[in-house]
Amino acid sequence: MSAADIRPLWTVADVSTYLGVPIETLYAWRKRHYGPAAARVGKHLRYDPTTVRTWFANQTTAK
């Protein structure tokens, strides 16, 4: 695997910027089991950018 093959995971701040919502909203959504899926890496919360984009696309096409 080369460095070009590695895609960085997004931080809470990255997702906040992408979705245009406050960081606190992402934590509140997580408590309610809403929003894009995230995983803990040690004590850090990380998001797969593809998952975030897919979740967002599903929100805009729903209803």
N, CA, C, O and CB atoms as a CASP TS submission, in Angstrom:
PFRMAT TS
TARGET T0000
AUTHOR 0000-0000-0000
METHOD Language model
MODEL 1
PARENT N/A
ATOM      1  N   MET     1       0.852  -1.168   0.000  1.00  0.00           N
ATOM      2  CA  MET     1       0.000   0.000   0.000  1.00  0.00           C
ATOM      3  C   MET     1       0.898   1.232   0.000  1.00  0.00           C
ATOM      4  O   MET     1       1.818   1.344   0.810  1.00  0.00           O
ATOM      5  CB  MET     1      -0.969  -0.002   1.223  1.00  0.00           C
ATOM      6  N   SER     2       0.625   2.133  -0.898  1.00  0.00           N
ATOM      7  CA  SER     2       1.408   3.360  -0.972  1.00  0.00           C
ATOM      8  C   SER     2       0.686   4.487  -0.238  1.00  0.00           C
ATOM      9  O   SER     2      -0.493   4.370   0.098  1.00  0.00           O
ATOM     10  CB  SER     2       1.669   3.752  -2.442  1.00  0.00           C
ATOM     11  N   ALA     3       1.391   5.547   0.000  1.00  0.00           N
ATOM     12  CA  ALA     3       0.802   6.705   0.690  1.00  0.00           C
ATOM     13  C   ALA     3      -0.362   7.272  -0.115  1.00  0.00           C
ATOM     14  O   ALA     3      -1.295   7.826   0.465  1.00  0.00           O
ATOM     15  CB  ALA     3       1.868   7.800   0.928  1.00  0.00           C
ATOM     16  N   ALA     4      -0.326   7.146  -1.434  1.00  0.00           N
ATOM     17  CA  ALA     4      -1.403   7.655  -2.279  1.00  0.00           C
ATOM     18  C   ALA     4      -2.688   6.855  -2.097  1.00  0.00           C
ATOM     19  O   ALA     4      -3.775   7.362  -2.372  1.00  0.00           O
ATOM     20  CB  ALA     4      -0.981   7.630  -3.742  1.00  0.00           C
ATOM     21  N   ASP     5      -2.576   5.609  -1.636  1.00  0.00           N
ATOM     22  CA  ASP     5      -3.748   4.755  -1.430  1.00  0.00           C
ATOM     23  C   ASP     5      -4.463   5.042  -0.108  1.00  0.00           C
ATOM     24  O   ASP     5      -5.599   4.610   0.085  1.00  0.00           O
ATOM     25  CB  ASP     5      -3.336   3.298  -1.476  1.00  0.00           C
ATOM     26  N   ILE     6      -3.816   5.757   0.789  1.00  0.00           N
ATOM     27  CA  ILE     6      -4.378   5.997   2.116  1.00  0.00           C
ATOM     28  C   ILE     6      -5.272   7.234   2.083  1.00  0.00           C
ATOM     29  O   ILE     6      -4.845   8.328   1.715  1.00  0.00           O
ATOM     30  CB  ILE     6      -3.252   6.167   3.167  1.00  0.00           C
ATOM     31  N   ARG     7      -6.519   7.024   2.479  1.00  0.00           N
ATOM     32  CA  ARG     7      -7.467   8.139   2.583  1.00  0.00           C
ATOM     33  C   ARG     7      -7.645   8.457   4.054  1.00  0.00           C
ATOM     34  O   ARG     7      -8.019   7.578   4.831  1.00  0.00           O
ATOM     35  CB  ARG     7      -8.845   7.799   1.908  1.00  0.00           C
ATOM     36  N   PRO     8      -7.386   9.692   4.453  1.00  0.00           N
ATOM     37  CA  PRO     8      -7.541  10.012   5.867  1.00  0.00           C
ATOM     38  C   PRO     8      -9.007   9.996   6.299  1.00  0.00           C
ATOM     39  O   PRO     8      -9.905  10.333   5.528  1.00  0.00           O
ATOM     40  CB  PRO     8      -6.929  11.371   6.162  1.00  0.00           C
ATOM     41  N   LEU     9      -9.217   9.604   7.528  1.00  0.00           N
ATOM     42  CA  LEU     9     -10.542   9.674   8.119  1.00  0.00           C
ATOM     43  C   LEU     9     -10.811  11.120   8.529  1.00  0.00           C
ATOM     44  O   LEU     9      -9.881  11.900   8.734  1.00  0.00           O
ATOM     45  CB  LEU     9     -10.667   8.707   9.338  1.00  0.00           C
ATOM     46  N   TRP    10     -12.086  11.466   8.647  1.00  0.00           N
ATOM     47  CA  TRP    10     -12.453  12.822   9.036  1.00  0.00           C
ATOM     48  C   TRP    10     -12.625  12.920  10.542  1.00  0.00           C
ATOM     49  O   TRP    10     -13.077  11.979  11.194  1.00  0.00           O
ATOM     50  CB  TRP    10     -13.736  13.257   8.329  1.00  0.00           C
ATOM     51  N   THR    11     -12.262  14.063  11.076  1.00  0.00           N
ATOM     52  CA  THR    11     -12.497  14.367  12.483  1.00  0.00           C
ATOM     53  C   THR    11     -13.906  14.935  12.634  1.00  0.00           C
ATOM     54  O   THR    11     -14.597  15.183  11.646  1.00  0.00           O
ATOM     55  CB  THR    11     -11.430  15.368  13.029  1.00  0.00           C
ATOM     56  N   VAL    12     -14.315  15.133  13.869  1.00  0.00           N
ATOM     57  CA  VAL    12     -15.617  15.759  14.133  1.00  0.00           C
ATOM     58  C   VAL    12     -15.640  17.162  13.514  1.00  0.00           C
ATOM     59  O   VAL    12     -16.655  17.579  12.957  1.00  0.00           O
ATOM     60  CB  VAL    12     -15.905  15.829  15.674  1.00  0.00           C
ATOM     61  N   ALA    13     -14.540  17.874  13.611  1.00  0.00           N
ATOM     62  CA  ALA    13     -14.464  19.219  13.028  1.00  0.00           C
ATOM     63  C   ALA    13     -14.608  19.175  11.502  1.00  0.00           C
ATOM     64  O   ALA    13     -15.251  20.045  10.916  1.00  0.00           O
ATOM     65  CB  ALA    13     -13.132  19.891  13.410  1.00  0.00           C
ATOM     66  N   ASP    14     -14.020  18.179  10.867  1.00  0.00           N
ATOM     67  CA  ASP    14     -14.151  18.026   9.414  1.00  0.00           C
ATOM     68  C   ASP    14     -15.609  17.808   9.014  1.00  0.00           C
ATOM     69  O   ASP    14     -16.104  18.431   8.074  1.00  0.00           O
ATOM     70  CB  ASP    14     -13.289  16.853   8.917  1.00  0.00           C
ATOM     71  N   VAL    15     -16.285  16.925   9.733  1.00  0.00           N
ATOM     72  CA  VAL    15     -17.690  16.621   9.420  1.00  0.00           C
ATOM     73  C   VAL    15     -18.566  17.841   9.710  1.00  0.00           C
ATOM     74  O   VAL    15     -19.500  18.136   8.963  1.00  0.00           O
ATOM     75  CB  VAL    15     -18.184  15.393  10.239  1.00  0.00           C
ATOM     76  N   SER    16     -18.261  18.536  10.787  1.00  0.00           N
ATOM     77  CA  SER    16     -18.983  19.757  11.130  1.00  0.00           C
ATOM     78  C   SER    16     -18.892  20.772   9.994  1.00  0.00           C
ATOM     79  O   SER    16     -19.893  21.379   9.614  1.00  0.00           O
ATOM     80  CB  SER    16     -18.431  20.362  12.431  1.00  0.00           C
ATOM     81  N   THR    17     -17.714  20.947   9.467  1.00  0.00           N
ATOM     82  CA  THR    17     -17.512  21.878   8.352  1.00  0.00           C
ATOM     83  C   THR    17     -18.231  21.398   7.102  1.00  0.00           C
ATOM     84  O   THR    17     -18.897  22.186   6.430  1.00  0.00           O
ATOM     85  CB  THR    17     -16.018  22.052   8.060  1.00  0.00           C
ATOM     86  N   TYR    18     -18.106  20.126   6.786  1.00  0.00           N
ATOM     87  CA  TYR    18     -18.731  19.573   5.582  1.00  0.00           C
ATOM     88  C   TYR    18     -20.252  19.724   5.620  1.00  0.00           C
ATOM     89  O   TYR    18     -20.863  20.137   4.634  1.00  0.00           O
ATOM     90  CB  TYR    18     -18.357  18.097   5.423  1.00  0.00           C
ATOM     91  N   LEU    19     -20.863  19.386   6.763  1.00  0.00           N
ATOM     92  CA  LEU    19     -22.320  19.440   6.877  1.00  0.00           C
ATOM     93  C   LEU    19     -22.838  20.826   7.250  1.00  0.00           C
ATOM     94  O   LEU    19     -24.027  21.110   7.100  1.00  0.00           O
ATOM     95  CB  LEU    19     -22.788  18.439   7.900  1.00  0.00           C
ATOM     96  N   GLY    20     -21.952  21.681   7.732  1.00  0.00           N
ATOM     97  CA  GLY    20     -22.378  23.026   8.131  1.00  0.00           C
ATOM     98  C   GLY    20     -23.183  23.033   9.412  1.00  0.00           C
ATOM     99  O   GLY    20     -24.088  23.852   9.576  1.00  0.00           O
ATOM    100  N   VAL    21     -22.862  22.129  10.323  1.00  0.00           N
ATOM    101  CA  VAL    21     -23.542  22.072  11.618  1.00  0.00           C
ATOM    102  C   VAL    21     -22.498  22.199  12.723  1.00  0.00           C
ATOM    103  O   VAL    21     -21.334  21.857  12.516  1.00  0.00           O
ATOM    104  CB  VAL    21     -24.360  20.745  11.772  1.00  0.00           C
ATOM    105  N   PRO    22     -22.904  22.687  13.891  1.00  0.00           N
ATOM    106  CA  PRO    22     -21.945  22.788  14.996  1.00  0.00           C
ATOM    107  C   PRO    22     -21.469  21.417  15.466  1.00  0.00           C
ATOM    108  O   PRO    22     -22.177  20.419  15.333  1.00  0.00           O
ATOM    109  CB  PRO    22     -22.570  23.542  16.164  1.00  0.00           C
ATOM    110  N   ILE    23     -20.269  21.386  16.010  1.00  0.00           N
ATOM    111  CA  ILE    23     -19.705  20.155  16.548  1.00  0.00           C
ATOM    112  C   ILE    23     -20.629  19.558  17.602  1.00  0.00           C
ATOM    113  O   ILE    23     -20.807  18.341  17.658  1.00  0.00           O
ATOM    114  CB  ILE    23     -18.315  20.414  17.143  1.00  0.00           C
ATOM    115  N   GLU    24     -21.209  20.401  18.427  1.00  0.00           N
ATOM    116  CA  GLU    24     -22.103  19.933  19.480  1.00  0.00           C
ATOM    117  C   GLU    24     -23.300  19.183  18.902  1.00  0.00           C
ATOM    118  O   GLU    24     -23.807  18.249  19.524  1.00  0.00           O
ATOM    119  CB  GLU    24     -22.581  21.108  20.327  1.00  0.00           C
ATOM    120  N   THR    25     -23.750  19.584  17.729  1.00  0.00           N
ATOM    121  CA  THR    25     -24.859  18.901  17.068  1.00  0.00           C
ATOM    122  C   THR    25     -24.475  17.478  16.704  1.00  0.00           C
ATOM    123  O   THR    25     -25.272  16.554  16.869  1.00  0.00           O
ATOM    124  CB  THR    25     -25.293  19.665  15.818  1.00  0.00           C
ATOM    125  N   LEU    26     -23.261  17.299  16.210  1.00  0.00           N
ATOM    126  CA  LEU    26     -22.808  15.947  15.861  1.00  0.00           C
ATOM    127  C   LEU    26     -22.769  15.045  17.088  1.00  0.00           C
ATOM    128  O   LEU    26     -23.159  13.880  17.008  1.00  0.00           O
ATOM    129  CB  LEU    26     -21.422  15.999  15.207  1.00  0.00           C
ATOM    130  N   TYR    27     -22.305  15.564  18.219  1.00  0.00           N
ATOM    131  CA  TYR    27     -22.285  14.761  19.448  1.00  0.00           C
ATOM    132  C   TYR    27     -23.708  14.451  19.925  1.00  0.00           C
ATOM    133  O   TYR    27     -23.982  13.349  20.401  1.00  0.00           O
ATOM    134  CB  TYR    27     -21.502  15.496  20.557  1.00  0.00           C
ATOM    135  N   ALA    28     -24.610  15.430  19.794  1.00  0.00           N
ATOM    136  CA  ALA    28     -26.013  15.203  20.184  1.00  0.00           C
ATOM    137  C   ALA    28     -26.650  14.152  19.273  1.00  0.00           C
ATOM    138  O   ALA    28     -27.378  13.282  19.750  1.00  0.00           O
ATOM    139  CB  ALA    28     -26.824  16.532  20.124  1.00  0.00           C
ATOM    140  N   TRP    29     -26.385  14.226  17.982  1.00  0.00           N
ATOM    141  CA  TRP    29     -26.906  13.222  17.052  1.00  0.00           C
ATOM    142  C   TRP    29     -26.394  11.844  17.411  1.00  0.00           C
ATOM    143  O   TRP    29     -27.145  10.869  17.384  1.00  0.00           O
ATOM    144  CB  TRP    29     -26.520  13.566  15.613  1.00  0.00           C
ATOM    145  N   ARG    30     -25.128  11.761  17.746  1.00  0.00           N
ATOM    146  CA  ARG    30     -24.535  10.464  18.090  1.00  0.00           C
ATOM    147  C   ARG    30     -25.222   9.851  19.300  1.00  0.00           C
ATOM    148  O   ARG    30     -25.458   8.644  19.343  1.00  0.00           O
ATOM    149  CB  ARG    30     -23.035  10.614  18.362  1.00  0.00           C
ATOM    150  N   LYS    31     -25.542  10.688  20.288  1.00  0.00           N
ATOM    151  CA  LYS    31     -26.255  10.196  21.477  1.00  0.00           C
ATOM    152  C   LYS    31     -27.636   9.660  21.112  1.00  0.00           C
ATOM    153  O   LYS    31     -28.124   8.721  21.740  1.00  0.00           O
ATOM    154  CB  LYS    31     -26.389  11.316  22.524  1.00  0.00           C
ATOM    155  N   ARG    32     -28.266  10.256  20.097  1.00  0.00           N
ATOM    156  CA  ARG    32     -29.614   9.850  19.665  1.00  0.00           C
ATOM    157  C   ARG    32     -29.578   8.790  18.565  1.00  0.00           C
ATOM    158  O   ARG    32     -30.618   8.427  18.017  1.00  0.00           O
ATOM    159  CB  ARG    32     -30.394  11.067  19.173  1.00  0.00           C
ATOM    160  N   HIS    33     -28.384   8.294  18.242  1.00  0.00           N
ATOM    161  CA  HIS    33     -28.215   7.296  17.170  1.00  0.00           C
ATOM    162  C   HIS    33     -28.735   7.823  15.838  1.00  0.00           C
ATOM    163  O   HIS    33     -29.409   7.115  15.089  1.00  0.00           O
ATOM    164  CB  HIS    33     -28.941   5.987  17.532  1.00  0.00           C
ATOM    165  N   TYR    34     -28.410   9.072  15.563  1.00  0.00           N
ATOM    166  CA  TYR    34     -28.784   9.735  14.321  1.00  0.00           C
ATOM    167  C   TYR    34     -27.500  10.258  13.686  1.00  0.00           C
ATOM    168  O   TYR    34     -26.476  10.366  14.360  1.00  0.00           O
ATOM    169  CB  TYR    34     -29.824  10.897  14.570  1.00  0.00           C
ATOM    170  N   GLY    35     -27.544  10.573  12.435  1.00  0.00           N
ATOM    171  CA  GLY    35     -26.377  11.139  11.764  1.00  0.00           C
ATOM    172  C   GLY    35     -25.476  10.067  11.179  1.00  0.00           C
ATOM    173  O   GLY    35     -25.746   8.872  11.302  1.00  0.00           O
ATOM    174  N   PRO    36     -24.407  10.508  10.543  1.00  0.00           N
ATOM    175  CA  PRO    36     -23.490   9.551   9.919  1.00  0.00           C
ATOM    176  C   PRO    36     -22.775   8.703  10.969  1.00  0.00           C
ATOM    177  O   PRO    36     -22.474   9.173  12.067  1.00  0.00           O
ATOM    178  CB  PRO    36     -22.463  10.287   9.052  1.00  0.00           C
ATOM    179  N   ALA    37     -22.512   7.467  10.618  1.00  0.00           N
ATOM    180  CA  ALA    37     -21.821   6.551  11.536  1.00  0.00           C
ATOM    181  C   ALA    37     -20.392   7.008  11.761  1.00  0.00           C
ATOM    182  O   ALA    37     -19.724   7.511  10.858  1.00  0.00           O
ATOM    183  CB  ALA    37     -21.837   5.109  10.989  1.00  0.00           C
ATOM    184  N   ALA    38     -19.946   6.818  12.992  1.00  0.00           N
ATOM    185  CA  ALA    38     -18.573   7.161  13.369  1.00  0.00           C
ATOM    186  C   ALA    38     -17.994   6.013  14.182  1.00  0.00           C
ATOM    187  O   ALA    38     -18.721   5.137  14.652  1.00  0.00           O
ATOM    188  CB  ALA    38     -18.521   8.501  14.178  1.00  0.00           C
ATOM    189  N   ALA    39     -16.694   6.030  14.338  1.00  0.00           N
ATOM    190  CA  ALA    39     -16.026   4.994  15.128  1.00  0.00           C
ATOM    191  C   ALA    39     -14.996   5.660  16.027  1.00  0.00           C
ATOM    192  O   ALA    39     -14.449   6.715  15.708  1.00  0.00           O
ATOM    193  CB  ALA    39     -15.354   3.922  14.209  1.00  0.00           C
ATOM    194  N   ARG    40     -14.751   5.021  17.145  1.00  0.00           N
ATOM    195  CA  ARG    40     -13.717   5.491  18.057  1.00  0.00           C
ATOM    196  C   ARG    40     -12.376   4.880  17.651  1.00  0.00           C
ATOM    197  O   ARG    40     -12.271   3.679  17.399  1.00  0.00           O
ATOM    198  CB  ARG    40     -14.069   5.130  19.530  1.00  0.00           C
ATOM    199  N   VAL    41     -11.372   5.721  17.596  1.00  0.00           N
ATOM    200  CA  VAL    41      -9.990   5.289  17.399  1.00  0.00           C
ATOM    201  C   VAL    41      -9.278   5.770  18.662  1.00  0.00           C
ATOM    202  O   VAL    41      -8.861   6.924  18.763  1.00  0.00           O
ATOM    203  CB  VAL    41      -9.327   5.882  16.038  1.00  0.00           C
ATOM    204  N   GLY    42      -9.152   4.853  19.623  1.00  0.00           N
ATOM    205  CA  GLY    42      -8.688   5.271  20.938  1.00  0.00           C
ATOM    206  C   GLY    42      -9.739   6.173  21.554  1.00  0.00           C
ATOM    207  O   GLY    42     -10.894   5.771  21.691  1.00  0.00           O
ATOM    208  N   LYS    43      -9.364   7.370  21.923  1.00  0.00           N
ATOM    209  CA  LYS    43     -10.332   8.304  22.502  1.00  0.00           C
ATOM    210  C   LYS    43     -10.884   9.276  21.459  1.00  0.00           C
ATOM    211  O   LYS    43     -11.668  10.165  21.790  1.00  0.00           O
ATOM    212  CB  LYS    43      -9.689   9.085  23.642  1.00  0.00           C
ATOM    213  N   HIS    44     -10.476   9.107  20.202  1.00  0.00           N
ATOM    214  CA  HIS    44     -10.864  10.026  19.140  1.00  0.00           C
ATOM    215  C   HIS    44     -12.006   9.459  18.300  1.00  0.00           C
ATOM    216  O   HIS    44     -12.045   8.262  18.013  1.00  0.00           O
ATOM    217  CB  HIS    44      -9.666  10.337  18.251  1.00  0.00           C
ATOM    218  N   LEU    45     -12.924  10.323  17.913  1.00  0.00           N
ATOM    219  CA  LEU    45     -14.041   9.950  17.056  1.00  0.00           C
ATOM    220  C   LEU    45     -13.641  10.246  15.617  1.00  0.00           C
ATOM    221  O   LEU    45     -13.177  11.343  15.307  1.00  0.00           O
ATOM    222  CB  LEU    45     -15.352  10.716  17.452  1.00  0.00           C
ATOM    223  N   ARG    46     -13.822   9.258  14.738  1.00  0.00           N
ATOM    224  CA  ARG    46     -13.453   9.420  13.333  1.00  0.00           C
ATOM    225  C   ARG    46     -14.584   8.966  12.423  1.00  0.00           C
ATOM    226  O   ARG    46     -15.346   8.057  12.753  1.00  0.00           O
ATOM    227  CB  ARG    46     -12.173   8.636  13.017  1.00  0.00           C
ATOM    228  N   TYR    47     -14.675   9.617  11.277  1.00  0.00           N
ATOM    229  CA  TYR    47     -15.705   9.333  10.284  1.00  0.00           C
ATOM    230  C   TYR    47     -15.044   8.952   8.967  1.00  0.00           C
ATOM    231  O   TYR    47     -14.017   9.517   8.588  1.00  0.00           O
ATOM    232  CB  TYR    47     -16.645  10.550  10.093  1.00  0.00           C
ATOM    233  N   ASP    48     -15.642   7.990   8.276  1.00  0.00           N
ATOM    234  CA  ASP    48     -15.226   7.660   6.924  1.00  0.00           C
ATOM    235  C   ASP    48     -15.910   8.670   5.997  1.00  0.00           C
ATOM    236  O   ASP    48     -17.138   8.763   6.005  1.00  0.00           O
ATOM    237  CB  ASP    48     -15.596   6.162   6.544  1.00  0.00           C
ATOM    238  N   PRO    49     -15.155   9.427   5.201  1.00  0.00           N
ATOM    239  CA  PRO    49     -15.774  10.433   4.330  1.00  0.00           C
ATOM    240  C   PRO    49     -16.843   9.868   3.398  1.00  0.00           C
ATOM    241  O   PRO    49     -17.845  10.533   3.135  1.00  0.00           O
ATOM    242  CB  PRO    49     -14.714  11.105   3.508  1.00  0.00           C
ATOM    243  N   THR    50     -16.645   8.657   2.900  1.00  0.00           N
ATOM    244  CA  THR    50     -17.635   8.032   2.016  1.00  0.00           C
ATOM    245  C   THR    50     -18.948   7.804   2.762  1.00  0.00           C
ATOM    246  O   THR    50     -20.025   8.017   2.204  1.00  0.00           O
ATOM    247  CB  THR    50     -17.098   6.692   1.457  1.00  0.00           C
ATOM    248  N   THR    51     -18.865   7.375   4.012  1.00  0.00           N
ATOM    249  CA  THR    51     -20.065   7.148   4.822  1.00  0.00           C
ATOM    250  C   THR    51     -20.805   8.456   5.065  1.00  0.00           C
ATOM    251  O   THR    51     -22.033   8.498   4.997  1.00  0.00           O
ATOM    252  CB  THR    51     -19.698   6.492   6.163  1.00  0.00           C
ATOM    253  N   VAL    52     -20.069   9.517   5.346  1.00  0.00           N
ATOM    254  CA  VAL    52     -20.696  10.825   5.592  1.00  0.00           C
ATOM    255  C   VAL    52     -21.400  11.311   4.330  1.00  0.00           C
ATOM    256  O   VAL    52     -22.537  11.779   4.387  1.00  0.00           O
ATOM    257  CB  VAL    52     -19.640  11.867   6.054  1.00  0.00           C
ATOM    258  N   ARG    53     -20.726  11.198   3.200  1.00  0.00           N
ATOM    259  CA  ARG    53     -21.336  11.648   1.935  1.00  0.00           C
ATOM    260  C   ARG    53     -22.572  10.823   1.584  1.00  0.00           C
ATOM    261  O   ARG    53     -23.574  11.371   1.124  1.00  0.00           O
ATOM    262  CB  ARG    53     -20.314  11.563   0.789  1.00  0.00           C
ATOM    263  N   THR    54     -22.506   9.509   1.801  1.00  0.00           N
ATOM    264  CA  THR    54     -23.655   8.638   1.534  1.00  0.00           C
ATOM    265  C   THR    54     -24.816   8.978   2.450  1.00  0.00           C
ATOM    266  O   THR    54     -25.958   9.068   2.000  1.00  0.00           O
ATOM    267  CB  THR    54     -23.268   7.165   1.705  1.00  0.00           C
ATOM    268  N   TRP    55     -24.531   9.169   3.738  1.00  0.00           N
ATOM    269  CA  TRP    55     -25.583   9.548   4.690  1.00  0.00           C
ATOM    270  C   TRP    55     -26.246  10.845   4.245  1.00  0.00           C
ATOM    271  O   TRP    55     -27.472  10.951   4.247  1.00  0.00           O
ATOM    272  CB  TRP    55     -25.004   9.702   6.121  1.00  0.00           C
ATOM    273  N   PHE    56     -25.441  11.829   3.866  1.00  0.00           N
ATOM    274  CA  PHE    56     -25.983  13.107   3.427  1.00  0.00           C
ATOM    275  C   PHE    56     -26.840  12.950   2.174  1.00  0.00           C
ATOM    276  O   PHE    56     -27.926  13.525   2.087  1.00  0.00           O
ATOM    277  CB  PHE    56     -24.855  14.095   3.169  1.00  0.00           C
ATOM    278  N   ALA    57     -26.363  12.185   1.216  1.00  0.00           N
ATOM    279  CA  ALA    57     -27.120  11.955  -0.018  1.00  0.00           C
ATOM    280  C   ALA    57     -28.468  11.308   0.284  1.00  0.00           C
ATOM    281  O   ALA    57     -29.471  11.644  -0.346  1.00  0.00           O
ATOM    282  CB  ALA    57     -26.315  11.071  -0.987  1.00  0.00           C
ATOM    283  N   ASN    58     -28.498  10.392   1.231  1.00  0.00           N
ATOM    284  CA  ASN    58     -29.750   9.750   1.612  1.00  0.00           C
ATOM    285  C   ASN    58     -30.699  10.716   2.300  1.00  0.00           C
ATOM    286  O   ASN    58     -31.915  10.557   2.198  1.00  0.00           O
ATOM    287  CB  ASN    58     -29.476   8.572   2.515  1.00  0.00           C
ATOM    288  N   GLN    59     -30.177  11.701   2.989  1.00  0.00           N
ATOM    289  CA  GLN    59     -31.028  12.700   3.652  1.00  0.00           C
ATOM    290  C   GLN    59     -31.682  13.611   2.620  1.00  0.00           C
ATOM    291  O   GLN    59     -32.837  14.005   2.779  1.00  0.00           O
ATOM    292  CB  GLN    59     -30.204  13.538   4.658  1.00  0.00           C
ATOM    293  N   THR    60     -30.952  13.942   1.572  1.00  0.00           N
ATOM    294  CA  THR    60     -31.481  14.876   0.581  1.00  0.00           C
ATOM    295  C   THR    60     -32.452  14.205  -0.381  1.00  0.00           C
ATOM    296  O   THR    60     -33.254  14.886  -1.020  1.00  0.00           O
ATOM    297  CB  THR    60     -30.346  15.506  -0.198  1.00  0.00           C
ATOM    298  N   THR    61     -32.393  12.876  -0.495  1.00  0.00           N
ATOM    299  CA  THR    61     -33.297  12.177  -1.404  1.00  0.00           C
ATOM    300  C   THR    61     -34.486  11.574  -0.671  1.00  0.00           C
ATOM    301  O   THR    61     -35.434  11.111  -1.305  1.00  0.00           O
ATOM    302  CB  THR    61     -32.551  11.090  -2.149  1.00  0.00           C
ATOM    303  N   ALA    62     -34.445  11.574   0.670  1.00  0.00           N
ATOM    304  CA  ALA    62     -35.546  10.993   1.452  1.00  0.00           C
ATOM    305  C   ALA    62     -36.756  11.923   1.414  1.00  0.00           C
ATOM    306  O   ALA    62     -36.624  13.146   1.381  1.00  0.00           O
ATOM    307  CB  ALA    62     -35.107  10.737   2.922  1.00  0.00           C
ATOM    308  N   LYS    63     -37.925  11.314   1.420  1.00  0.00           N
ATOM    309  CA  LYS    63     -39.215  12.009   1.490  1.00  0.00           C
ATOM    310  C   LYS    63     -39.522  12.654   0.213  1.00  0.00           C
ATOM    311  O   LYS    63     -40.568  13.288   0.077  1.00  0.00           O
ATOM    312  CB  LYS    63     -39.239  13.029   2.580  1.00  0.00           C
TER
END
